[in-house]
Amino acid sequence: MAKKKQSEPAPQAKVGVYVCYCGGNISDAVDVEKVCDQARRVPGVVVARSNMFMCSDPGQELIIEDLKSGLVDRVVVASCSPSLHETTFRQALTRAGANPYVYEHANLREQVSWVHHGDEATEKATRLVAAAAAKAEMLHPLDPIRVEVQRQAVVIGGGVAGLKCALELAERGLNVILVEKSPFLGGQVAQLDRLAPWGETAAGIISTLAGAVIQHPAITVHTCARLEGFEGYIGNFKLNIVRQPPEGAAFAGRLERLSQAGRGLGEYVPFVGVMPAAIPAGREEFDLDAGVIVLATGFQPYQPRAGEYGYRDFPEVVTLPEFIRLTAEASPAGDTLVLNGRPIRNLAMIHCVGSRQIPGIHEENEGGYLNEYCSRTCCSATLHAANQIRDHYPQTRVFDFYRDIRTYGRGQEELYTQAAQNQVVFFRFEAGEEPQILRESNPKGHPLRVKVKDVLTFGEELEVPVDLVVLAVGQEPRNIADLVEKMKIPVGADRFLQEVHPKLRPVEVSVAGIMLAGTCQAPFDVGETCAAAGAAAVKAAAILTRGYVELDPFVAEVDLSKCTGTGACVAACLREGALEMVEKEGRRAARVNPALCLGCGACVAVCPQNAINVQGWTLKQYEAMVDMIVSDEYLEKA
């Protein structure tokens, strides 16, 4: 019998360290060359190089050349946050023919140079690089997780964003199901008349989009529908939908208005939208399968509190959306605007109502929150409305009260210039010195007066008699707490849905396979909304047309030889369905669904037998990193 050949020891890993100056962001606080010198003393490190911008093409080429030549087979990049460029460097490894998962990142910008200076910064950077090298030495090539994808998308929301996204996907040959909670398509845009800055009609935009969606054979529209159940993962989502027409006088009134307008199904009705089909009576429930989901749930206008700028206290105080409706129904004849039989000789418009609220100055809403963000679109919409009034009713004077004017974007600064040429009178106030709306004592004159300290006249206190006050309300996220809870979607401090990264992954959330479109993400105008919807459609189509998706393999892995089936890991798991107990080889053991696993390590912490590890982040790798952080052997001796 031939003698059994002894297995050869695994080859020693060859770690390359690449430190970035970050254009001074790192090197202004960290001695980059000293970090490289000390990195060369770390066991396993065979080369340490620096570059002004490691993420640049020349910087990536340093890594690629060393990998191709065989000089290194493990890579550590010490630069800015991995959330910014981790994907960049993994792709560089792939181009070099290496496995993208033999790479480790050390964050020297956010964790070092932005919080430390001098020798302290350099020493900390050195220890972080050494820890990353210790882990890199223990990395092994991993294979991505391949998941088959169902070639169908579900778009939730039937406003401009949802309509645009559904149409873009369908035109790429994909099946799309559009789910809208209300009976009508068009969303908030359908509640407008003409759009800033170019003056297009909302009717034209909604009619074109909704008509194309309704007629497209690859799109199925479900109105009066809501998401009741949700499960699954990217490529294999399962949604339970309940469809039921609303009850009550409000909906009946809308249908009455629709019939009185003589509009058939699929036709646009001002301030209602488009009802694509007859709504079935009773309750209907069905399931949908989807490879990707696009959330286009939209926004809602800020609703002022009772008494805020006199709202609800005085009938002459209205919001801008309410004013748009009133003027759309007003007679175009005459030089003076007439609303509800009353001539409007003086009109006041107040900016930043429900936006840019300041803690300690502004009162919290009923929910206990403030809208500290700028809604971005209000200034242009207000100035556009002011110009419309001055153009059509020259005897109606317009007074504009603002904190700041923000008319960003193409064609929008011209609205401000045009308003000045139209003799709109501007008053500027400071935060905390908002205009006061008071009742005028003379019943035969103007019913209200606006009192303000005007910054433009060096704080002079002025009073302006007016017939109507228009509040330019901002955009708020729609209340979709049920969707957020079911889908585990992250929400930002502003309560809008949170994308992964505003530059690198602007329409994706942290739940793979779910995209964002439009104003569910942030305040957008119609042009930006359509652009975001198109981006979401492109991202979704890239997944669906490929037929499969590859996910990072940083997921839990069970060592069956150690697992005793206690079930502690299942109880600790943060994602339902990611871990389950099954019968394996005649005994109970844990099984991981890699498509659902978050790679959080909660299961690792509770396993009494240490039978679970997260691939790419094992306990031994952590231990090696800690040992290197506390070691002084590689530091330069004084």
N, C-alpha and C positions, 0 to 999 in steps of 0.2 A: 504494500500500500504506500502510495506516495506521501511524503511528509507534508502536512498542511502548512501552507505559506502564511507566515505571520503578517497581519495587516500593518501597513506603513503608517507612521504618524502623520496627522494632517499638516499640510504645509503652513508655515508661519505667515500670518496675514501681514501685508505690506500697506501701511496706512499713509496716505498723503494728506497733508494739512494745507489749506488755502485760506489765507487771512486777507480780508478786504479793508481798504482804507475808507471806503464808502464816501469818497469825495471830501473827506474831512469830518464827516459825521462820527466816525469811529476814531480816526487818527488824531483828531484835535485833543482827545482825552487819553487815548491809549497809545503806548509806544509799540506800534505794529511790528517793527523789525525785531524788537526784543521778545515779543510774543512768539515770533517765528523761531528765533534762536533757541528759546527754552522748549518749544514744541519738539525740536529735533532731539532733545534729551529724553523724551517720553518713550517708553518701551513700545516697539511696534511701528513707530513713525520712521519712515525712510526718507521723506522729503517734506519740507515746509516752504511754501512760497507766498508772496504777497502780490496784490494788484490794486490799483486805484479803484476799480469797479469790477469785482469778481463776476457780477451778473452780466457784464458786457460780453460781447463776442470774444475779444482777446482774453478776458478772464476765463471764460468757459473753455477756450482752446487750451489753456494751460492744463486744465483737468483732463480734457480729452486726449491730449498728446501723451500725458503720463500714463493714462490707462491703456492706450493703444500700444505703447512701447513695452508694457509689462512692468514698468517701474513701480506702479502701485496697483492694488486690487481692492482697496477700501478708501473712501473719501470722507474727509471732514471739511466743511466750509464754515468759516467763522465770519459772519457778516451781520446783516440786519435780521429782522424777525423772519422765522421760517414761514409764517403765514404769507409773507410777501413773495419769497423766491424759492421755497422748497421745491415746488414743481419745476421751476426753471432748471435747477441743478440735477434733479432726477432725470429730466429729459436730456441733459448733457451726458449723463452716464449712459443712457440708452443709445444716443448717437455714437458713443465710443464703443458700443458693442458689449457693455457691461450690464450687469443686473442693476436696475435703478434703486434697489433696496439695500445696497451695501454702502449707504450714504448716511452720514449723521451731520446735524447742524448745530452750531454754537452761536447763540445770539449775543453779539458783542455791542449792538447798538442800544436796543431798549433795556437790556439787562446790565449794561456796563457804562458805555460812554454817556448815555443820557442821565445817569444817576450817580456817577462817580467821576473823580478827577485825579490826576497825578499818579503817584506810585500805586495807590490803592486800586485805581482803575486797571492799570497794567497787570498787577498781580491777580486780580479777579479774572481778567480776560485770560490770563495764562492758565489758571486752574480750570476754567470752563472748557478751554480748548483741550487740555489734558484729559478731562473727564470724557469729552466727546470722542477723543482718540481711543481711550480705554474701551468705550462701548463699541466703537467702529471695529476694533480688533476682533470682537466677538460676534459681529454680524454675519449672517449667512444669506445667500441668495434666496429670495422668496418669489413665489409665483402669484400674480394678481388673481383675484377671485372673479371668475367669469359667470355672468348671470344672463340668461336668455331674456329677451325683451318682447313683450306683446306690442304689436305695431298699432297701437291706438292711444290717443291722447284724450284726456278729460280737461276741459277748461271750465273753471268755476267763476262765473260772473259774466253778465251779458252787456256790459257797458262798452265804450269804445275800445278799451284794452282787450277785453275778452273777444269781441267781434273781430278785431284786427288779428289777434293771435290765432283764432280758429281758422280764419280765412287763409292766413299765411301757411299754416300747417296743411290744410286741405289742398292748397295749390301745389304742395310738394308730394301729393299722392298719398297722404296719410288720412286715416279715418279719425274724425274728431267728434266728440260729444260735448255740447255746450250746455251747462247747467246754470240756470238763472233763478234766483229766489223769488223775484217779482213776476207779474204776468207780462211785463214789457221789456223789450230790448232798448238799449240806449243809455241807461245809467244817468249820471248827473249831467252829461252833455245834453241829453234830451230835455233838461230843465232850463236850457239857455235859449237865447234868440240868435244873436250874432257873436262871433268869437273874436277876441283880440289876438293879434294886432291887425289882421288883414280884413276882418269883417265877413268871413264866410258864415253862411247860415248853418246853425246846428241841424236844421231839417235836412239840408243837402248832404251833410256828412253821415248822419245816422241812416238816412234813406239808402244811400249808396252802400254803406257797410252792411246794414241789416238785410237789405235786399239780396246782396251777393251771398251772405251766409245762409239765408233761408233757401235760396235756389240751388246752392251747391250740393251735389249728390253725396259728397263724402262727409257732410256735416249733419248731425242730428241735434235738434234743439229741444231742450226740456225746460219750459218755464214753470213757475209756481213750484219749483223743486228745491229741496234742501238735502244736505248731506246728513244722514242719520248714523251711518257706521263706516269705519275706515280701518283697514289693516293692510299688511303686505309691505313691500319694499320696491325699490327701483326696478322697473321692468315687469313687476307683478303686483300692482296695487289692486285692491278690491274695495269698491265703494258701494254702500247701500244708500239708495236714493228714495226719498218719499216725495211724492208729487200730490199736492192738494191745493185747490184754489183758495184764496183768502176769503174770509167772510166779513160782513159788515158794510156799513154805509159808504165808507171811503172807496172801497173797490167797486161797489155798485155805482157810485157817482162817476168813477172813471169810465166804466163801461157805457154809462148813459151818455157821457160826453163823446165817447168814441162813436156811438151810433148817431148822435145828433150831428156830428161832423160829416157824416156820410162816408166815413172811411171804412174800407174793407180790411180784412185780415192782411197783415203784412204791409200796410200803409202807415206812414208816419203821421202822428197827431201831435201838434205842438204841446210841450210841457207834459206829455204822456210817454211818447216813444213809439215803439212798434210792437204790437201783439202778433206774434208769428202764426198762431194757430188757435183754433177753438180749444178752450180749456176743459178737460174732462171733469165731470162731476164726481164727487166722492174722493176717496183716498186711494192712491196707487203707490205700490212699493215694488222696487226692482233693484237688481244688482248690476254694477258696471265693472268691467276689467279695464285696466289702463297700464301702459308702460311708463308714462309720465303724467304728471298733473301740473297744470298751470293755474295759479291763483290770480284772479283779476277781480277781486272783491271790491275795489274802488274806495271812495271816501264819502264823507258827508260834510256839508257846510256846518261851520260852528254855529251853534244856537245860543245867542246871548241870554244871560240870566235876566230874570224879571228885574227891571230897574237899571240894568247896565246901559249907560248912555240914554236912559229914558225908555228903553225898549219895553213894551207891554204897558208901561205907565202912560205913554202918549201914543195915540193911534198914528200920529204923523212921523213916527220913527219906524223905519223898516230896514230889513237887511238887503244887501245888493241882489241876491237871487229873487227876493220878493219884488224889488224895484224893477228888475228886468221883466218879470211877468206883467207888472202894472203898465209899464211903458209899451210892451208888445201889444197890449189890448187898447192903448190910448189912441185917440183919433189923430191922424197925421196932419190934419188941417189946423191952421192958426200958427201964430208966432210964439205962443205961450203954451207950455205943457199943461194939460188938464188931466187930473187923475181923480176918479170918483166924483166928478162934477166940480172939483176945486181947482182953480188956477194955481200953478206952482210958479211963483215969481222969483223966489230965492230958494235955492237948493243947496244943502250942505252934505258933503261926503266925508266920512271919517275913516281913515286907514287903520290897519293893524288891530282890528277888533277880533279877539280870540287868537292872536298870534303875538309872538315876541313878548309873552307875559313874563313878568319878573317877580321872583319870590320876595315876599315882604312888601311889595307895592300893589300887585294885582291880587284879586280874590280868587281862591281856588274854585273850580267847578264842583258840581254835586258829587262827582266821583273822587274829589280830593286831589286833583291834578291841575297843572298849569301847562299851557302850550307855549313852551319857551322857544320853539323854532319859528323861523320865518316861513309863511305859507307860499311865498315866491310869486304866485300868480295874481294875488289880489290887487297890487298896484296897477298892473297893466289892465286888468279887467275894469278897475275903477276909472282910470283915465280914459279908456275906450268908451265907457258909458258916459262920462262927462262930455267927451267930444261928440258923441251921438246927440246928446241933448242940445249942445250949443249949435250944432249943424242944422238940426231940424226945428229947434224952438229958440231962435235968437233972443227973444225977450225973457227967457228964463235964465237968470244969473246962477252960476255955479261957484260955490266956495269949497275949496279942498283943504281939509285939515289932516296933516300928516306928521309922523315922526321922522321917517326917511322914505325916499322914493327909490324903489328897486325895480326898474324896468329893464331887466336883463334879456338878452336874446335878440335875435335878428328882427328888425322892424319894430321893436318895442320901445326903444329910447325915443323914437320918432313920435310916439304917442304923447310923451311928456312935452316935447317941443310943440306939437300941434295943440295941446291943451293951453300952453302959454299964448300961442298965437290966437286961440279962440277966446282969449280973455277970461279964462278960468282963474280965479283969485286964490292964491295959495297962502296958507297959514301953517307955520311949523311949531309943534309943541314938543316938550321933553317928556320922557318917561316919568310917570308920577304926577305929571301936570296935564292930564288928559282933558279935553274939552268937556264942559258941563252943559247939559241940556236942561233948559229952564222953560217953564210955561210963561208966555207973554201975558201981561195983565190986560192989555187992550184987546177986547174980543173982535174989533173990526179990523185990526191990523194983522201982522204975521202971527201965527199961533205959538211959535217957539222962538227962542233965541239961544245962540251958542256962545258960551263964554269961554275965552281961552287966553292964556299968556303966550304971545306970539314971539318966537325966537327971532324971526326975521326983522322984527322992530325992537329988538333988544329987550324982550320981556314985557313989552307994553300989554296991559290987559285990555282985550277987545271984546265987544259983544256984537254979534251978527244976527239980525232978525231973519228968520227963515220960515218957509212953509212946509218943508219936508226935510228930514234927516235920513241919510242912507248910510248904513253901517257896512263897511267892506269886511265881511267875515272871512276868516281863513278856512283852510281845509283841515279836517280831523279824520283819523282812521275810522273806518266803519267798525262797529262792534261785531267781531267774529270770534269771540272767546270760545265758542263751541268748536270751530274749526281748529283754532290754535291748540286747544286741549286734545282733540282727537289725533291731530297730525304731529303734535309735539314740535311746533314751529317756533323758532325764537322771535321775540318781540323786542324792539329797541326801547330806549328810555322815552322816546317820543310816542310810543305805542303803535307805530307803524311796523310792519313786518320787516325783519332784519335780514339783509343779504349776507353772504359769506364774506365778501370783500368788495368795497365800492369800485375798485379798479379792475381787479383780476377776475372776480366772479360776481358781477353786479346784479345778475338776475337769478341767482341760485340761493337757496337756503341750505342750512347744514344737514337737512334731511335729503339724502340723495334722491334725485328724480322729481323733486318739487321745485317749480320755477315761479318767479314773481313777474307780474306784468302790470305796469301802470301805478295808479295812485294808492294801491294797498301798501306800497313800499315807501312812498314819500310824496309830498305835494309836487305835481307835474301839471304843465299845461297840456293841451290836446296833442300838440306836435311831439312833445317829449313822451307822452303816454303811448302814442303810436310807435315811436322808436323803441321804447322799452318792450312793447308787445312783440315787435318784430325780432328783437334780440332774444326774448324768451322762446319764440317760435323756432328760431335758428338753433338754439341750444337743445330744445326738445327734439327737433327733427334729426339732429346729429345722432342722438341716442336711438331714436326709433328706426331710422333707415339702416343703421348698422346691424340691427337685429340682436345685438348683445352689448353688454357693458362690462368693463373690467374695473373692479374696485380694489383699493389698496388692501393688502393682506394683513393689516395690523388688527387682527381679531384674536379672540381667545381660542386656545387650543388645549384640549383635554388629554392628559397622559392616562390612558386607560389602565395601565399597570399600577397606578397609584390611586385612582378614583375608587372610593368606597361607597359612593351613592348616598351621601348624607343629605343632599338637596339644598345645602346652605347657599350654594352658588346661584341656584334658581331663585331663591328668596331674595337675594341681594341684587339680582340683575335689574338694571334700569330700563331695559327695553323689552317690552312684552314679546315673547316668542323667540328671543335670541338664544335662550337656554331652556332646555327641557330635560326631564329625566326619562330615559328609555331603558328597555331591557336589552342588554348587550352581553353576548357570550354567557348567557345564563345568570346575569346579575344586573342590578340597577347601576346606571352610569349616566353622567351628564353628556348631552350632545349639543353642539353649537350650530346655530344657523348663521353662517358667516355673512350672509347678505343683510342680516338684521343687527349683528353684533356692532356695538359702538366702540369697542376696543378701550373702554374706560378703565378696566381693571378692577371693578368692584367685586367681581367673582374671585379674583386672585387673592384679594385681601381676606376673604372669609373661609377659603378652603383649608380645612385642618390638615390635609395631607400634602399641601403644596402641589396638587395635581393639575393646576391650571396655570398657564402662562399666556401673556399676550405676545404674539409673534412680533419681533422687532423691538420689544420692550420687556424682556424677560427679567426675572428677579436677579439672576446672576449678572446681567448687564448693568442693572441698577447698582448692585453691590460693587462692581468694578468701577463705576463712575464715582461713587462715594469714596472708595478707597483712594482714588487718584486725587480727588478734591482735597482730602486731608493730608495727602503726602507732600513732603518737601524735597524729595530726592531729585526731582527734575528741575527745581528752581536754581537759578544762578546764585552761587555762593558769594556773599559780600566779601 
